[in-house]
Amino acid sequence: MSDTMQSTKHQGEAIRAEGLAMTYAEGKLRTPVFAGLDLAVQSGETVAILGASGAGKSTLLHLLGGLDTPTAGEVFVAGQRMSSLSDADRGALRNRSLGFVYQFHHLLPEFTALENVMLPVLLSGAHVPDANRRAKALLESVGLGHRLDHKPGELSGGERQRAAVARALVNRPACVLGDEPTGNLDEKTAETVFELMLALNREQHTALVLVTHDRRLARRLDRVLELHEGKLRQLAPDEV
């Protein structure tokens, strides 16, 4: 099936994995993480992924985000087959259609909050005034309008994570991938950041895929999946 036909067929999907497999090789040692894994996330849908440490949750996010290459299988982002793209085009697709939020904020320490959030917009080819306007508006919407010129070292942990969320969403991506995005925060701050992500998800109709150990937060998403022994299984409400 051509990529054009895939794009038409899955136009309501933000991200899709088909037959995904990952095996790590070290010398003669082969360590399979998972094989034949399928996942489809619709535009605007929120999905939590649970699993024990070492189950491969972060590996799965890296494959979905095109940061790693699967041993087998395909990933489609906004209908485009990642494996068919050059490195440059894959990077452009990531910047345009995906947002990433990690447990550690990964803001650039030498840049202000405003400059950090402007960066993805500039990389997409926008002019500086447009990038400035969009980044400022989003930072104001996450309660950081008074922190635009502060560098990450001058922000609290919660403020840094809110700036990271703004950076992830500034290009209005098809999907945001979060790897324990509230894991380093106290309970109250974690709740604030989580509510913010849900609010922006509803406002922008951006899909949200979160790896989390917090079942209380996971219950509030549309679907909860568990990665166990290389398989994804949807959990019933009373299992979460």
N, C-alpha and C positions, 0 to 999 in steps of 0.2 A: 504494500500500500504506500503511495507517495506521501511525502510530508504534507503536501497541500491537502490531500484527502484526510490525513490524520488531524490536521488543524481544524478542518470543517467538522469532522466527526466528533472531536473532543472539545469544541469551542466553549462548552460550559465548564471545562476542567481547568484548574489552575496548574496542576502538576500530576503526572502519572508515571508510575514505574511498572514495567512489564518484565517478568522473568528475571528479576534482578538477582545477581549472585556476586559474592565477594569472597575471595580466598587470599589470605596473606601468605607470601612465600618468604622463607628465610633459609637459605641454603637448600637442603633437600626436604626441609620441613614445610608441610602445607597445612595451614590452619583455616578451614572454612568458617566464615562468619554466618552466612546464610546463602540459600540458593532457591531460585524459583519464586522469589518474593514479588507479589503484585500489590499495588496501592494506587488508588485514584482519589484525588481531593478536589472537590468542586469549588468554583469561585465563591468566595464568601464563607466557606465552611471552616469550622474550627476543629482540629483533631489533636488529641493528646496521645503520646506514645510513652508507655510505661515499660519497665523491664529491669531486671537485675543488672548490677554493675558488670560490665564486660559482655553484655548480651548483643552489643552492636548498634545501640541506638544512635550514638554520635556518628558512627560509620555510615549508617543509613542516611542521616541528614547530610553528610558530606557528599554522598552519591547523588541525592536528590538535588543538591545545590550545584552539582557539577564541579565540586572541589576535588573529588577523587574520581577515577575511572573504574567502573564495575568490571569484574572478571567476565561477566556475561549479562545479557539483558539490556534494556533500553530505558532511558528517562526522557520524558517529554515535558517541556516547560512552556506553558501558554501555547501548546500544540506543536512546538518545534522539537525535533529529535536532536538531543544534545550531541550524540555521536556523529552526526552528519556535519557538524560545524567545525570550522577552524578554531584554533586556540583564541584568536582575536575575536571572532564572532561569538564564541562561547562566553568569553569575558563580557562582551557587550550585552548579551542576553541576560547574564547574571545581574549585571548592573541595572538593566532596564526592568526585568521581570521578577527578580527575587530580592528579598531583604533578609538580613541575617542579624540575629540578636543572640549573644553568647552570655554565659555566666559572668565572664569578665568583659567589660564594655568595649575594649579594643579601640577606644578613641585615640587619635593621634595627639600625644601630649604637648606638642609644640604649637598646636592650632587651638583657636577658641572654639567654644561650642558651636557658634554660628558657622565658622569655617569647616568644622568637621561635618556638619550636616549639609553644607553647600557642596562638598566634594563629589558625592555621587551624581549630583545634578550637572556639575561641570564636566564630569567624565562622560555624561550622556550627550555632550555637545551643546548644552545650553550656554547662553551668554551670562556673564557675571551678574548683571542687574536682575535677571530672571531667577538665577540660582539664589541670590541673596533674598529676594522677595519670598520665594517658596520656602526656603529654610527658616527664615524669620517667622513666617506665618505658622509653620508647624511647631517650632520651638515655643511660640506663644501659646499654641493649643495644648502643649504638654506642661504648661506652667513654668516655662523657663525664659519668658520674655525679659526678665530682669537679670538673666545670666548669659546673655548673648556673647559678651566679650570676655567671659571667664574661661580659662583653660581647665582641662580635666582635673588637674591637681588642686584647683580652687573650688571644685564642686564636691558636694557630699556624694556618698555611694548611690543614693536614690536618684540624685540629680544626674549623675553620670549615666545611669541606666536609662533614665528618661530621654537623655540626649541620644543614646544609642538606639532607642526605639524610634525617635524622630528620624535619625539617619537611615534606619532600615525602611521607613515608610515614605521618605521624601519623594521618591520617584513613582509612587503609587504602584507598587509591584503587584504581580498576580498572586504571589504567595510570600509570606514571611516564615522563615524557618528559625525556630528558637531552641537553643540547647541550654536547658536549665537557666532561662533568662532571669529568674528571681532567686536563684540558688545562693547568691552571696548576700542577700538582703535580709534584714530583720522582718518579722511577720507583718508588721504594719506597713512598712515600705514596700514589701513584696506584694501586698494586696493592692496598694496604690498603683504600682507599675503594671500588675496584671489587669486591673480594671481599665487602665489606660490602653493597653493593647487590645482589649475586647472592644472598647469604645471606638478606637480607630479602625478595627476590623469591620465593625458595623457601618461606620461612616464611609469608608473607602471600598467596601465590599472586597477586601483582600483576604484570601485564604490564610489560615494560620495553622502551622504544624509545630507543636511544642513537645520537645522531650522534657519530661519532668518526673521527679520522684514524689511530688506533692499530690497525693490522690484527692485531697480536698479541692485543689484548683482544677485538677483534671476533670472532676465531676461536672464542672460548669461549662465544659466544651461540648460540641455537638456529638463527637464520637471519641471513645477511649479505646485504643489498641494496645495490646501487650506483645512485645517482641520476646519470644521464648524459644530457645533451641532452633533458631533460624527461621521461625514462622511468626507471622503477624496474625493475631486473633482479636476480633472485636469483643470487648467485655460488656456484659449485661450491666445495667445500673447497680444491681446488688453485688456485683463482683468488684466494683471500684472502691 
